[in-house]
Amino acid sequence: MCLTILLLVAIINLRGVRETGAVFTIPTYLFVGTLFITLGVGLIKCLMAGGEPQPVVPPPPLPEQTAVVGAWLLVKAFPVAAPR
């Protein structure tokens, strides 16, 4: 399927700049339009939830060992060099 689409795009591109622009205009506008619709829906949901949208499935609580591992990672990531 990918090779068929690639072949179709190659054939369209070989027809010339004007024809290529006319063929790819509609899919491009559809993509940009759906992108703006997606961003708009997300923004509206965020504003309706007071700035913090609720997840569809709440994540499970983190185990207590996570805090220890997180502190250890911070200590290893930002070592302080001892003065000489």
C-alpha positions in Angstrom: 0.0 0.0 0.0 2.8 2.4 0.8 4.6 1.7 -2.4 1.3 2.3 -4.3 0.9 5.7 -2.6 4.6 6.5 -3.3 4.1 5.7 -6.9 1.0 7.8 -7.1 2.8 10.8 -5.6 5.7 10.3 -7.9 3.5 10.2 -11.0 1.6 13.4 -9.8 4.9 15.2 -9.2 6.1 14.3 -12.7 3.1 16.2 -14.3 4.5 19.6 -13.5 4.4 22.2 -10.8 1.0 23.8 -11.5 -0.8 20.4 -11.7 1.0 19.1 -8.6 0.0 22.2 -6.6 -3.6 21.8 -7.7 -3.7 18.1 -6.7 -2.1 18.5 -3.3 -4.0 21.7 -2.3 -7.1 19.9 -1.0 -5.3 17.3 1.1 -3.1 20.0 2.6 -6.0 22.2 3.5 -7.8 19.2 5.0 -4.8 18.3 7.1 -4.3 21.9 8.4 -8.0 22.2 9.1 -8.2 19.0 11.1 -5.1 20.0 13.0 -6.8 23.3 14.0 -10.0 21.5 14.9 -8.0 19.1 17.1 -6.2 21.9 18.8 -9.5 23.8 19.3 -11.2 20.8 20.8 -8.3 20.3 23.2 -8.2 23.9 24.2 -12.0 24.0 24.8 -11.8 20.8 26.9 -8.9 22.3 28.9 -10.8 25.6 29.5 -14.0 23.8 30.4 -12.1 21.7 33.0 -10.6 24.8 34.7 -7.1 24.4 33.2 -6.6 20.8 34.3 -8.4 18.3 32.2 -9.2 15.0 33.8 -7.7 11.9 32.3 -10.0 9.3 30.7 -8.5 6.6 32.9 -6.8 7.9 36.0 -3.2 6.6 36.4 -2.5 4.2 39.3 -0.8 5.7 42.4 3.0 5.5 42.4 4.6 3.1 44.8 6.7 4.6 47.6 9.9 3.2 46.1 9.5 5.7 43.2 10.4 8.6 45.5 13.7 6.9 46.5 14.6 6.1 42.9 13.7 9.6 41.8 16.0 11.2 44.5 18.8 8.8 43.6 18.5 9.8 39.9 18.6 13.5 40.8 21.8 12.9 42.9 23.4 11.0 40.0 22.3 13.4 37.3 23.6 16.6 39.0 26.8 15.7 40.9 28.5 18.5 42.8 32.2 18.6 42.3 34.2 18.8 45.5 36.6 21.8 45.7 40.3 21.0 45.5 
